[in-house]
Amino acid sequence: MHPVKRFFRIGTGITEPFAIPRINTATGAEELDENNETTYAGYCIDFINKLAHEMNFDYKLVATSVYGARINGTWNGLVGLLVDSKVDIVVASLTMNSEREEFIDFVTPYFLQSGFVIVMRKKAEATKMFKFLSVLKGEVWLTILGVIAITTLVITFIEHYSPYSGKNFRKWRNRPCRHFTLKESFWFSLTSFTPAGGGEAPKSLSAKLLVGSYWIFVALMVSTFIANLAAFLTVERMQTPIQSLDELSKQTFVKYTVVNGGDAYNYFSNMKNAEEILFSLWKNQTIMAKHSDISQYRVWDYPVKERYNDIFNDIENATPVSSAEEGFNKVLEHEQSDFAFIHDALEIKYRVFRNCHLTVVGDTFAEQPYSVAVQKGSHLNEELSRK
């Protein structure tokens, strides 16, 4: 006989790529099951189906985009569903932390290290056909054109009036010789900027002195252009406004935010509180110290940095978003790369992989594992850990 199948209520978080609604490609609407409820796909859904097969149970899926935060002593989201016994198991990208462990039990982690990372939009720049012209200032380009025009006219004048030119000097009359008309002089001046050179030079001494000076000018201009072009392209390629969380917190141009009540929000809030406690301890220790001991607390710089206090205030001023989707949309709206979103590292990397306009900034920080969660004291803890 087959053992009787058990039935569990399983909660999951609506997050790419862990659990997302199935979309009918023909209609664009969400696919529904026989009970007229939304069906889901993703890593966690596959994980749930595998557990259901190995542990021989049926389940009802309860999906929400809120993972769980404690507000005025009451938990919401997936953690709240477990605390209130509305679900038996939570399979989601739920991070383990000490605050949650007081109210629910975590199974052995299924993903060892995740954390938070910063995502920004790549700076959008209009494609310019003549962008290379911006390497030199407009005044420099006008000077180059002016020198070409003056050189053309002077070479033509010398060729026409100099007694020693290829046109007038009897030595060159019966030999094949280049005659520098206005058209030929302009072509000579122009092609002198190319690696091929201007070709046969004028014959008279005055014209040779002019051409020699002109070639020095050409060499300087070409060298300057090449050097500036290389530097221009290198700096443009390396130009990224933010490289880390520390740099993000020290500037004012780029605004940044997190999901309101999410893991990142709670992380920065807790770090801010920790800084305030450290400051309070240092202040009380200094005040309570004896007069003879005060000297050991005298420091040139404040020993406890208010880094996370500043970060949390910046987040509050930028207004936390209600969902991850809203956060990604706000990043994409800022085409000048002046807005950042701090969120779960795996979800951000998945979004970056799917959207070429997004880019990850800096390294992952505040790493924590993902784990399946059950109600406090549940018998399922040991059974799931064995799986």
C-alpha positions as CSV (number, residue, x, y, z in Angstrom):
1,M,0.0,0.0,0.0
2,H,1.1,3.5,-0.7
3,P,1.3,5.8,2.3
4,V,-1.3,8.5,2.6
5,K,-0.2,11.7,1.0
6,R,0.1,14.6,3.4
7,F,-1.0,18.1,2.6
8,F,1.0,21.3,3.4
9,R,0.5,25.0,2.9
10,I,3.7,26.3,1.4
11,G,4.6,30.0,1.2
12,T,7.0,31.5,-1.4
13,G,8.2,34.9,-2.4
14,I,7.4,36.4,-5.8
15,T,10.9,37.2,-7.0
16,E,12.8,36.5,-10.2
17,P,14.2,33.9,-10.8
18,F,12.8,32.1,-7.7
19,A,9.1,32.3,-8.3
20,I,7.3,34.3,-11.0
21,P,3.8,34.0,-12.5
22,R,3.5,32.0,-15.6
23,I,2.4,34.2,-18.6
24,N,0.4,32.9,-21.5
25,T,2.4,34.0,-24.6
26,A,-0.7,34.2,-26.7
27,T,-2.8,36.4,-24.5
28,G,-0.2,38.0,-22.2
29,A,-2.3,37.1,-19.2
30,E,-1.3,35.1,-16.2
31,E,-2.0,31.3,-16.5
32,L,-4.5,29.9,-14.0
33,D,-4.9,26.4,-12.6
34,E,-8.2,24.4,-12.2
35,N,-8.9,26.4,-9.0
36,N,-8.6,29.7,-10.9
37,E,-5.4,30.6,-9.1
38,T,-2.2,31.9,-10.6
39,T,0.4,29.4,-11.4
40,Y,4.1,30.0,-10.8
41,A,7.5,29.0,-12.3
42,G,11.1,29.4,-11.1
43,Y,13.8,27.8,-9.0
44,C,11.8,27.6,-5.8
45,I,8.8,26.1,-7.6
46,D,11.1,23.4,-9.0
47,F,12.5,22.9,-5.5
48,I,9.0,22.6,-4.0
49,N,8.0,20.0,-6.6
50,K,11.1,18.0,-5.9
51,L,10.4,18.0,-2.1
52,A,6.8,17.0,-2.8
53,H,7.9,14.1,-4.8
54,E,10.5,12.8,-2.3
55,M,8.4,13.4,0.8
56,N,5.1,12.3,-0.8
57,F,2.9,15.3,-0.1
58,D,0.5,17.6,-1.9
59,Y,0.5,21.4,-1.3
60,K,-1.2,24.7,-1.7
61,L,1.0,27.6,-2.8
62,V,0.7,30.9,-1.0
63,A,2.7,33.6,-2.8
64,T,3.6,37.1,-1.7
65,S,6.2,39.7,-2.6
66,V,6.8,40.6,1.1
67,Y,9.4,38.4,2.9
68,G,8.9,39.6,6.4
69,A,9.7,42.6,8.6
70,R,8.8,43.2,12.3
71,I,6.7,46.3,12.6
72,N,5.5,47.4,16.1
73,G,6.2,43.9,17.3
74,T,4.1,42.1,14.6
75,W,5.6,40.2,11.7
76,N,4.3,40.6,8.1
77,G,5.0,38.8,4.9
78,L,6.2,35.2,4.7
79,V,7.6,35.2,8.3
80,G,4.3,36.5,9.5
81,L,2.5,33.7,7.8
82,L,4.7,31.1,9.6
83,V,4.3,32.9,12.9
84,D,0.5,33.0,12.6
85,S,0.5,29.3,11.4
86,K,-1.1,30.2,8.1
87,V,1.6,28.2,6.2
88,D,3.6,25.2,7.2
89,I,6.7,25.7,5.1
90,V,8.3,28.7,3.4
91,V,10.5,27.9,0.4
92,A,11.8,31.3,-0.9
93,S,15.0,33.4,-1.2
94,L,14.6,34.0,2.6
95,T,17.8,34.9,4.4
96,M,18.6,33.6,7.8
97,N,19.2,36.1,10.5
98,S,19.1,36.1,14.3
99,E,15.9,38.3,14.6
100,R,13.9,35.8,12.5
101,E,15.3,32.8,14.3
102,E,13.7,33.9,17.5
103,F,10.2,33.3,15.9
104,I,10.7,30.6,13.2
105,D,13.0,27.7,12.6
106,F,15.4,27.5,9.6
107,V,16.3,24.3,7.9
108,T,19.9,23.6,6.7
109,P,20.6,26.4,4.1
110,Y,20.1,25.4,0.4
111,F,22.2,28.4,-0.9
112,L,25.2,29.2,1.3
113,Q,26.0,32.9,0.6
114,S,23.9,35.7,-0.8
115,G,23.8,39.3,0.2
116,F,23.3,42.8,-1.1
117,V,24.7,44.6,-4.1
118,I,24.2,47.9,-5.9
119,V,22.6,48.2,-9.3
120,M,22.7,51.2,-11.6
121,R,21.8,52.0,-15.2
122,K,24.6,52.3,-17.7
123,K,24.9,55.9,-18.7
124,A,23.0,56.5,-22.0
125,E,24.9,58.6,-24.5
126,A,23.7,59.7,-27.9
127,T,25.7,58.2,-30.8
128,K,27.6,61.0,-32.6
129,M,29.0,60.5,-36.1
130,F,31.6,63.2,-35.6
131,K,32.4,62.5,-32.0
132,F,36.2,62.3,-32.8
133,L,36.1,66.1,-33.5
134,S,35.4,66.7,-29.8
135,V,39.0,65.6,-29.0
136,L,40.2,69.1,-30.0
137,K,38.5,72.4,-29.2
138,G,36.7,74.3,-32.0
139,E,39.3,77.0,-31.9
140,V,42.0,74.5,-32.7
141,W,40.1,73.1,-35.7
142,L,39.6,76.6,-37.0
143,T,43.3,77.3,-36.7
144,I,44.1,74.1,-38.6
145,L,41.7,75.1,-41.4
146,G,43.2,78.6,-41.4
147,V,46.7,77.4,-41.7
148,I,45.8,75.0,-44.6
149,A,44.1,77.9,-46.4
150,I,47.0,80.3,-45.9
151,T,49.6,77.7,-46.9
152,T,47.7,76.9,-50.1
153,L,47.5,80.6,-51.1
154,V,51.2,81.3,-50.3
155,I,52.5,78.3,-52.2
156,T,50.4,79.3,-55.2
157,F,51.7,82.9,-55.0
158,I,55.3,81.7,-54.7
159,E,54.9,79.3,-57.6
160,H,53.5,82.0,-59.8
161,Y,55.9,84.9,-59.0
162,S,59.1,83.3,-57.8
163,P,61.8,83.1,-60.5
164,Y,63.1,79.9,-59.0
165,S,59.8,78.0,-59.0
166,G,59.2,74.9,-61.1
167,K,57.1,77.0,-63.4
168,N,59.5,79.9,-64.0
169,F,63.1,78.6,-63.5
170,R,64.6,77.6,-66.8
171,K,66.3,74.5,-65.2
172,W,62.9,72.9,-64.7
173,R,61.2,74.0,-67.9
174,N,62.1,71.0,-69.9
175,R,61.7,68.4,-67.1
176,P,58.6,66.7,-65.7
177,C,57.8,68.9,-62.8
178,R,54.8,69.5,-60.5
179,H,53.2,72.8,-61.1
180,F,51.5,74.2,-58.0
181,T,48.3,75.7,-59.2
182,L,45.7,76.7,-56.5
183,K,44.0,73.3,-56.8
184,E,47.4,71.5,-56.6
185,S,48.6,73.6,-53.7
186,F,45.4,72.8,-51.7
187,W,45.8,69.1,-52.4
188,F,49.4,69.3,-51.3
189,S,48.4,71.1,-48.0
190,L,45.6,68.6,-47.3
191,T,47.5,65.4,-48.0
192,S,50.4,66.5,-45.9
193,F,48.2,65.4,-42.9
194,T,48.1,61.8,-44.1
195,P,50.8,59.1,-43.8
196,A,51.3,59.2,-47.6
197,G,52.5,62.8,-47.4
198,G,51.9,65.6,-49.8
199,G,54.0,64.2,-52.6
200,E,56.6,66.2,-54.7
201,A,57.4,69.5,-52.9
202,P,57.9,72.9,-54.5
203,K,61.3,73.7,-56.0
204,S,62.0,77.3,-54.8
205,L,63.9,77.9,-51.6
206,S,61.2,80.2,-50.2
207,A,58.5,77.6,-50.8
208,K,60.7,74.9,-49.3
209,L,61.1,77.0,-46.1
210,L,57.4,77.5,-46.0
211,V,56.7,73.8,-46.5
212,G,59.2,72.8,-43.9
213,S,57.5,75.0,-41.3
214,Y,54.2,73.7,-42.4
215,W,55.3,70.1,-42.0
216,I,56.5,70.8,-38.4
217,F,53.0,72.2,-37.7
218,V,51.4,69.2,-39.2
219,A,53.5,66.8,-37.1
220,L,52.6,68.6,-33.9
221,M,48.9,68.7,-34.7
222,V,48.7,65.0,-35.7
223,S,50.7,64.0,-32.6
224,T,48.4,66.1,-30.4
225,F,45.2,64.6,-32.0
226,I,46.4,61.0,-31.6
227,A,47.5,61.5,-28.0
228,N,44.2,63.3,-27.0
229,L,42.1,60.7,-28.8
230,A,43.8,57.8,-26.9
231,A,43.3,59.6,-23.6
232,F,39.7,60.6,-24.5
233,L,38.7,57.0,-25.3
234,T,40.5,55.5,-22.3
235,V,38.9,58.0,-19.8
236,E,35.4,57.5,-21.3
237,R,35.7,53.7,-21.1
238,M,36.8,53.8,-17.4
239,Q,34.3,56.4,-16.3
240,T,31.9,54.9,-13.8
241,P,30.5,57.3,-11.2
242,I,30.4,54.8,-8.3
243,Q,32.6,51.8,-7.5
244,S,31.5,50.7,-4.0
245,L,29.0,51.3,-1.2
246,D,31.6,53.5,0.6
247,E,31.9,55.8,-2.5
248,L,28.1,55.8,-2.8
249,S,27.7,57.1,0.8
250,K,30.3,59.8,0.4
251,Q,28.7,61.6,-2.7
252,T,25.5,63.5,-3.2
253,F,24.9,63.3,-7.0
254,V,23.6,59.7,-7.1
255,K,20.5,59.0,-5.1
256,Y,19.8,55.5,-3.8
257,T,17.2,53.5,-2.1
258,V,16.0,50.0,-1.0
259,V,12.7,48.2,-0.6
260,N,10.7,49.5,2.3
261,G,10.8,47.0,5.2
262,G,12.9,44.6,3.1
263,D,16.1,42.8,4.2
264,A,18.3,45.6,2.9
265,Y,16.2,48.2,4.7
266,N,16.4,46.3,8.0
267,Y,20.2,45.7,7.5
268,F,20.9,49.5,7.2
269,S,18.5,50.3,10.0
270,N,20.2,47.8,12.4
271,M,23.7,49.0,11.4
272,K,22.6,52.6,12.1
273,N,21.3,51.5,15.5
274,A,24.5,49.8,16.3
275,E,26.5,52.9,15.5
276,E,24.3,54.9,17.8
277,I,24.8,52.4,20.6
278,L,28.5,52.5,20.1
279,F,28.5,56.3,20.2
280,S,26.4,56.2,23.4
281,L,28.8,53.8,25.1
282,W,31.8,55.9,24.1
283,K,30.1,59.1,25.3
284,N,29.1,57.6,28.6
285,Q,32.6,56.1,29.2
286,T,34.1,59.5,28.5
287,I,31.7,61.3,30.9
288,M,32.1,58.7,33.7
289,A,35.9,58.6,33.4
290,K,38.0,60.0,36.2
291,H,39.8,63.3,35.6
292,S,43.1,61.5,35.5
293,D,41.8,59.0,32.8
294,I,40.2,61.6,30.5
295,S,43.4,62.0,28.5
296,Q,43.2,58.5,27.1
297,Y,39.9,59.3,25.5
298,R,41.1,62.5,23.8
299,V,41.3,61.8,20.0
300,W,41.8,64.0,17.0
301,D,39.0,62.3,15.1
302,Y,35.8,60.7,16.2
303,P,36.5,57.0,16.8
304,V,33.1,55.7,15.6
305,K,32.2,56.5,12.0
306,E,28.6,57.5,11.3
307,R,28.7,55.8,7.9
308,Y,25.5,53.8,8.2
309,N,23.6,56.6,9.9
310,D,24.3,58.8,6.8
311,I,23.4,55.9,4.4
312,F,20.1,55.3,6.2
313,N,19.2,59.0,6.2
314,D,20.0,59.2,2.4
315,I,17.7,56.2,1.8
316,E,14.9,57.8,3.8
317,N,15.3,61.1,1.9
318,A,15.2,59.2,-1.4
319,T,12.0,57.4,-0.2
320,P,12.2,53.6,-0.1
321,V,10.2,51.8,-2.8
322,S,7.3,49.4,-2.2
323,S,8.7,46.6,-4.3
324,A,11.8,45.4,-6.1
325,E,10.1,45.9,-9.4
326,E,9.5,49.6,-8.6
327,G,13.2,49.9,-7.6
328,F,14.4,48.4,-10.9
329,N,12.0,50.7,-12.9
330,K,13.3,53.8,-11.1
331,V,16.9,52.8,-12.0
332,L,16.0,52.4,-15.6
333,E,14.2,55.7,-15.7
334,H,17.4,57.6,-14.8
335,E,19.3,57.4,-18.1
336,Q,22.2,59.6,-16.7
337,S,23.1,56.9,-14.2
338,D,22.2,59.1,-11.2
339,F,20.1,56.6,-9.3
340,A,21.1,53.3,-7.5
341,F,19.1,50.5,-6.0
342,I,20.5,48.3,-3.3
343,H,18.9,44.8,-3.2
344,D,19.4,41.1,-3.1
345,A,22.6,40.1,-5.0
346,L,21.1,37.1,-6.8
347,E,18.0,38.9,-8.0
348,I,20.1,41.9,-9.2
349,K,22.6,39.7,-11.1
350,Y,19.7,37.9,-12.7
351,R,18.1,41.2,-13.8
352,V,21.5,42.4,-15.1
353,F,21.9,39.2,-17.1
354,R,18.4,39.9,-18.7
355,N,18.7,43.6,-19.2
356,C,21.8,45.1,-20.9
357,H,21.0,48.6,-19.6
358,L,21.7,47.6,-16.0
359,T,25.1,47.1,-14.4
360,V,26.3,45.8,-11.0
361,V,28.4,48.2,-9.0
362,G,30.9,47.0,-6.4
363,D,31.1,43.7,-4.5
364,T,28.5,41.8,-2.6
365,F,28.2,42.8,1.1
366,A,26.3,41.6,4.2
367,E,26.4,38.0,2.9
368,Q,23.8,35.6,4.4
369,P,22.5,32.1,3.4
370,Y,19.1,31.3,2.0
371,S,17.2,28.6,3.9
372,V,13.8,26.9,4.0
373,A,11.8,27.9,7.0
374,V,9.2,26.2,9.2
375,Q,7.1,27.1,12.2
376,K,8.9,27.3,15.5
377,G,9.3,23.8,17.0
378,S,7.9,22.1,13.9
379,H,8.5,18.4,13.3
380,L,9.3,19.2,9.7
381,N,12.6,20.8,10.6
382,E,14.5,17.6,11.0
383,E,12.7,15.8,8.1
384,L,13.5,18.7,5.7
385,S,17.1,18.9,6.9
386,R,17.6,15.3,5.9
387,K,16.5,16.0,2.4
